[in-house]
Amino acid sequence: MTFDVTNKTVLVTGANRGIGKAILEEALHRGAAKVYAAVRNVESAASLVAEHGDKVVPIRIDLDDPSSITAAADTATDADLVINNAGVLKTSSAVAADAIESLQFEMNANVYGLIRVAQAFAPVLKANGGGAFVQLNSVASVKTFADFATYCASKAASYSITQGLRETLREQGTQVVSVHPGPIDTDMGAAAGFDDAASPSSVATEIFNALAEGRFHGWPDPVAQQIGGAYQSFAENVVEADMQESPA
């Protein structure tokens, strides 16, 4: 299953900066007809509209507000590709005083937010022929870093949900891609203290390459590629394998 973005309508959450902005720009560069810039504050997308004109349509989505997601799905009924990029990160180890609060915050956006977006937009994609759904996960979804333990736990959970979506949405002809960046040069990355971070454009490029090549996993930057290379055998033989029986 592959997806060509040419002349398609794309929705990107968290599209006003960082990786989301790079994804929006790459979609347009590759010939997308329209991109919904899904952001918490639609005014924050004004500069994107000024640059790209009516090819960019701001729309409100706040992963903490389920009603905003369902309302967006009711508006963006022409979406062919949904890229769930928005997410949050806290710097908390498992024994930090705020570990529980951090995990609850991250799970709400990174996991429950993903589920809400998938539930709202799966019917839209089905109605438009299947299309594709992309989830921004992380190398932290397959490798825990102690100082970011709660974030890693939330991303491991979102990766698990993404694997489930791959199987479920395949029945309606929807391609699903799980993207696993390492340290990326964004505001969130800087706040987390990431060094030697890669460009957000590397993530955007990998997303559309994975879609075009029919790959489930995307490993965009050098750190991600190192981890992805070590993980490849498990990914191919377990995660991507068609297992006929449930392990339960």
LOROLO-914113 format. One record per residue (C-alpha): residue in one letter; x, y, z; residue number from 1. Coordinates in nm, 2 decimals, padded with zeros to 4 digits. Last residue first. Layout:
BEGIN
(pt 'a',(X,Y,Z),NUM)
...
***
This chain:
BEGIN
(pt 'a',(-00.38,-01.35,02.45),248)
(pt 'p',(-00.11,-01.40,02.18),247)
(pt 's',(-00.38,-01.35,01.91),246)
(pt 'e',(-00.35,-01.59,01.61),245)
(pt 'q',(-00.29,-01.52,01.25),244)
(pt 'm',(00.03,-01.32,01.28),243)
(pt 'd',(00.10,-01.10,00.98),242)
(pt 'a',(00.45,-00.98,01.03),241)
(pt 'e',(00.51,-00.60,01.05),240)
(pt 'v',(00.58,-00.59,01.43),239)
(pt 'v',(00.73,-00.94,01.46),238)
(pt 'n',(00.97,-01.03,01.17),237)
(pt 'e',(01.01,-00.69,01.01),236)
(pt 'a',(01.02,-00.48,01.32),235)
(pt 'f',(01.23,-00.73,01.51),234)
(pt 's',(01.49,-00.75,01.23),233)
(pt 'q',(01.49,-00.37,01.19),232)
(pt 'y',(01.55,-00.27,01.55),231)
(pt 'a',(01.93,-00.24,01.52),230)
(pt 'g',(01.89,-00.04,01.20),229)
(pt 'g',(01.61,00.17,01.35),228)
(pt 'i',(01.83,00.26,01.64),227)
(pt 'q',(02.11,00.38,01.41),226)
(pt 'q',(01.86,00.54,01.17),225)
(pt 'a',(01.69,00.73,01.45),224)
(pt 'v',(02.02,00.88,01.56),223)
(pt 'p',(02.12,00.97,01.21),222)
(pt 'd',(01.78,01.12,01.12),221)
(pt 'p',(01.45,01.01,00.95),220)
(pt 'w',(01.36,00.66,01.07),219)
(pt 'g',(01.02,00.58,00.92),218)
(pt 'h',(00.84,00.26,00.99),217)
(pt 'f',(00.53,00.13,00.80),216)
(pt 'r',(00.68,00.15,00.45),215)
(pt 'g',(00.48,00.17,00.14),214)
(pt 'e',(00.74,00.35,-00.07),213)
(pt 'a',(00.55,00.67,-00.14),212)
(pt 'l',(00.43,00.69,00.22),211)
(pt 'a',(00.77,00.62,00.36),210)
(pt 'n',(00.92,00.89,00.13),209)
(pt 'f',(00.65,01.13,00.24),208)
(pt 'i',(00.73,01.08,00.61),207)
(pt 'e',(01.11,01.07,00.56),206)
(pt 't',(01.11,01.41,00.39),205)
(pt 'a',(00.91,01.57,00.67),204)
(pt 'v',(01.14,01.42,00.93),203)
(pt 's',(01.45,01.55,00.76),202)
(pt 's',(01.29,01.89,00.72),201)
(pt 'p',(01.28,01.92,01.10),200)
(pt 's',(01.66,01.94,01.09),199)
(pt 'a',(01.87,01.71,01.31),198)
(pt 'a',(01.97,01.78,01.67),197)
(pt 'd',(02.34,01.78,01.77),196)
(pt 'd',(02.23,01.83,02.13),195)
(pt 'f',(01.89,01.80,02.29),194)
(pt 'g',(01.83,02.00,02.60),193)
(pt 'a',(01.46,01.93,02.65),192)
(pt 'a',(01.37,02.29,02.59),191)
(pt 'a',(01.57,02.28,02.27),190)
(pt 'g',(01.39,01.97,02.15),189)
(pt 'm',(01.05,02.13,02.22),188)
(pt 'd',(01.15,02.45,02.04),187)
(pt 't',(01.27,02.23,01.75),186)
(pt 'd',(01.60,02.10,01.62),185)
(pt 'i',(01.52,01.73,01.63),184)
(pt 'p',(01.67,01.46,01.86),183)
(pt 'g',(01.57,01.12,01.72),182)
(pt 'p',(01.27,01.08,01.49),181)
(pt 'h',(01.05,00.77,01.49),180)
(pt 'v',(00.77,00.78,01.22),179)
(pt 's',(00.49,00.53,01.22),178)
(pt 'v',(00.30,00.51,00.89),177)
(pt 'v',(-00.05,00.38,00.83),176)
(pt 'q',(-00.21,00.32,00.48),175)
(pt 't',(-00.58,00.33,00.48),174)
(pt 'g',(-00.76,00.08,00.25),173)
(pt 'q',(-01.06,00.02,00.48),172)
(pt 'e',(-00.93,-00.31,00.62),171)
(pt 'r',(-00.58,-00.16,00.65),170)
(pt 'l',(-00.73,00.07,00.91),169)
(pt 't',(-00.75,-00.20,01.18),168)
(pt 'e',(-00.40,-00.36,01.12),167)
(pt 'r',(-00.21,-00.03,01.09),166)
(pt 'l',(-00.42,00.12,01.37),165)
(pt 'g',(-00.31,-00.15,01.61),164)
(pt 'q',(00.06,-00.07,01.53),163)
(pt 't',(-00.02,00.30,01.59),162)
(pt 'i',(-00.17,00.22,01.93),161)
(pt 's',(00.15,00.04,02.03),160)
(pt 'y',(00.36,00.33,01.90),159)
(pt 's',(00.14,00.57,02.11),158)
(pt 'a',(00.20,00.35,02.42),157)
(pt 'a',(00.58,00.35,02.36),156)
(pt 'k',(00.55,00.73,02.31),155)
(pt 's',(00.38,00.77,02.65),154)
(pt 'a',(00.63,00.55,02.83),153)
(pt 'c',(00.92,00.74,02.66),152)
(pt 'y',(00.77,01.07,02.79),151)
(pt 't',(00.75,00.93,03.14),150)
(pt 'a',(01.11,00.80,03.13),149)
(pt 'f',(01.26,01.12,03.00),148)
(pt 'd',(01.56,01.14,03.23),147)
(pt 'a',(01.60,00.76,03.21),146)
(pt 'f',(01.60,00.73,02.83),145)
(pt 't',(01.38,00.44,02.72),144)
(pt 'k',(01.43,00.29,02.38),143)
(pt 'v',(01.15,00.17,02.14),142)
(pt 's',(00.90,00.46,02.17),141)
(pt 'a',(01.18,00.70,02.26),140)
(pt 'v',(01.30,00.67,01.90),139)
(pt 's',(00.99,00.87,01.85),138)
(pt 'n',(00.63,00.86,01.74),137)
(pt 'l',(00.48,01.10,01.48),136)
(pt 'q',(00.17,00.92,01.35),135)
(pt 'v',(00.08,00.91,00.98),134)
(pt 'f',(-00.26,00.82,00.84),133)
(pt 'a',(-00.32,00.75,00.48),132)
(pt 'g',(-00.59,00.76,00.21),131)
(pt 'g',(-00.88,00.51,00.22),130)
(pt 'g',(-01.11,00.61,-00.07),129)
(pt 'n',(-01.24,00.94,00.05),128)
(pt 'a',(-01.52,00.79,00.27),127)
(pt 'k',(-01.26,00.57,00.44),126)
(pt 'l',(-01.04,00.87,00.51),125)
(pt 'v',(-01.33,01.06,00.67),124)
(pt 'p',(-01.43,00.75,00.87),123)
(pt 'a',(-01.08,00.72,01.01),122)
(pt 'f',(-01.07,01.09,01.10),121)
(pt 'a',(-01.25,01.11,01.43),120)
(pt 'q',(-01.14,00.78,01.58),119)
(pt 'a',(-00.78,00.84,01.47),118)
(pt 'v',(-00.77,01.19,01.61),117)
(pt 'r',(-00.92,01.08,01.94),116)
(pt 'i',(-00.68,00.78,01.96),115)
(pt 'l',(-00.38,01.00,01.90),114)
(pt 'g',(-00.50,01.25,02.16),113)
(pt 'y',(-00.54,00.97,02.41),112)
(pt 'v',(-00.18,00.87,02.34),111)
(pt 'n',(00.04,01.17,02.30),110)
(pt 'a',(-00.19,01.44,02.45),109)
(pt 'n',(-00.35,01.26,02.75),108)
(pt 'm',(-00.05,01.03,02.80),107)
(pt 'e',(00.19,01.32,02.82),106)
(pt 'f',(-00.01,01.51,03.09),105)
(pt 'q',(-00.07,01.19,03.29),104)
(pt 'l',(00.29,01.09,03.26),103)
(pt 's',(00.40,01.43,03.39),102)
(pt 'e',(00.16,01.43,03.68),101)
(pt 'i',(00.28,01.08,03.78),100)
(pt 'a',(00.65,01.17,03.75),99)
(pt 'd',(00.62,01.50,03.94),98)
(pt 'a',(00.83,01.40,04.23),97)
(pt 'a',(01.08,01.24,04.00),96)
(pt 'v',(01.13,00.86,04.05),95)
(pt 'a',(01.04,00.75,03.70),94)
(pt 's',(01.25,01.03,03.55),93)
(pt 's',(01.08,01.35,03.43),92)
(pt 't',(01.16,01.60,03.16),91)
(pt 'k',(00.81,01.66,03.01),90)
(pt 'l',(00.72,01.63,02.64),89)
(pt 'v',(00.41,01.71,02.44),88)
(pt 'g',(00.26,01.61,02.11),87)
(pt 'a',(00.13,01.74,01.77),86)
(pt 'n',(00.24,01.55,01.46),85)
(pt 'n',(-00.07,01.36,01.37),84)
(pt 'i',(-00.05,01.35,00.99),83)
(pt 'v',(-00.39,01.29,00.82),82)
(pt 'l',(-00.40,01.22,00.45),81)
(pt 'd',(-00.70,01.23,00.21),80)
(pt 'a',(-00.89,01.50,00.39),79)
(pt 'd',(-01.20,01.62,00.21),78)
(pt 't',(-01.43,01.61,00.52),77)
(pt 'a',(-01.21,01.87,00.69),76)
(pt 't',(-01.50,02.04,00.86),75)
(pt 'd',(-01.67,01.75,01.05),74)
(pt 'a',(-01.33,01.61,01.12),73)
(pt 'a',(-01.23,01.95,01.27),72)
(pt 'a',(-01.54,01.95,01.49),71)
(pt 't',(-01.46,01.60,01.62),70)
(pt 'i',(-01.11,01.71,01.71),69)
(pt 's',(-01.22,02.04,01.88),68)
(pt 's',(-01.47,01.84,02.08),67)
(pt 'p',(-01.19,01.62,02.22),66)
(pt 'd',(-01.01,01.91,02.37),65)
(pt 'd',(-00.67,01.81,02.51),64)
(pt 'l',(-00.55,01.73,02.16),63)
(pt 'd',(-00.64,02.09,02.06),62)
(pt 'i',(-00.74,02.11,01.69),61)
(pt 'r',(-00.85,02.43,01.53),60)
(pt 'i',(-00.83,02.47,01.16),59)
(pt 'p',(-00.61,02.70,00.94),58)
(pt 'v',(-00.65,02.64,00.57),57)
(pt 'v',(-00.33,02.65,00.36),56)
(pt 'k',(-00.36,02.63,-00.02),55)
(pt 'd',(-00.55,02.95,00.00),54)
(pt 'g',(-00.23,03.16,00.02),53)
(pt 'h',(00.11,03.00,00.07),52)
(pt 'e',(00.31,03.27,00.25),51)
(pt 'a',(00.03,03.48,00.41),50)
(pt 'v',(-00.16,03.16,00.49),49)
(pt 'l',(00.15,03.02,00.67),48)
(pt 's',(00.20,03.35,00.85),47)
(pt 'a',(-00.16,03.34,00.98),46)
(pt 'a',(-00.11,02.99,01.13),45)
(pt 's',(-00.08,03.12,01.49),44)
(pt 'e',(-00.42,03.29,01.45),43)
(pt 'v',(-00.58,02.94,01.44),42)
(pt 'n',(-00.48,02.88,01.80),41)
(pt 'r',(-00.47,02.51,01.90),40)
(pt 'v',(-00.34,02.42,01.55),39)
(pt 'a',(-00.45,02.21,01.26),38)
(pt 'a',(-00.30,02.36,00.94),37)
(pt 'y',(-00.53,02.20,00.68),36)
(pt 'v',(-00.32,02.15,00.37),35)
(pt 'k',(-00.45,02.19,00.01),34)
(pt 'a',(-00.36,02.07,-00.34),33)
(pt 'a',(-00.06,01.87,-00.23),32)
(pt 'g',(00.21,01.89,-00.50),31)
(pt 'r',(00.53,01.76,-00.34),30)
(pt 'h',(00.64,02.11,-00.23),29)
(pt 'l',(00.30,02.16,-00.07),28)
(pt 'a',(00.34,01.85,00.14),27)
(pt 'e',(00.70,01.95,00.22),26)
(pt 'e',(00.58,02.29,00.35),25)
(pt 'l',(00.32,02.13,00.57),24)
(pt 'i',(00.56,01.87,00.70),23)
(pt 'a',(00.82,02.14,00.78),22)
(pt 'k',(00.56,02.34,00.97),21)
(pt 'g',(00.46,02.03,01.17),20)
(pt 'i',(00.83,01.95,01.25),19)
(pt 'g',(00.89,02.29,01.40),18)
(pt 'r',(00.61,02.55,01.38),17)
(pt 'n',(00.25,02.62,01.29),16)
(pt 'a',(00.15,02.27,01.18),15)
(pt 'g',(00.08,02.11,01.52),14)
(pt 't',(-00.17,01.87,01.36),13)
(pt 'v',(-00.13,01.82,00.98),12)
(pt 'l',(-00.43,01.77,00.75),11)
(pt 'v',(-00.36,01.69,00.39),10)
(pt 't',(-00.57,01.72,00.07),9)
(pt 'k',(-00.44,01.55,-00.24),8)
(pt 'n',(-00.33,01.69,-00.57),7)
(pt 't',(00.00,01.50,-00.55),6)
(pt 'v',(00.03,01.33,-00.21),5)
(pt 'd',(00.11,00.98,-00.35),4)
(pt 'f',(00.03,00.70,-00.11),3)
(pt 't',(00.15,00.34,-00.11),2)
(pt 'm',(00.00,00.00,00.00),1)
***
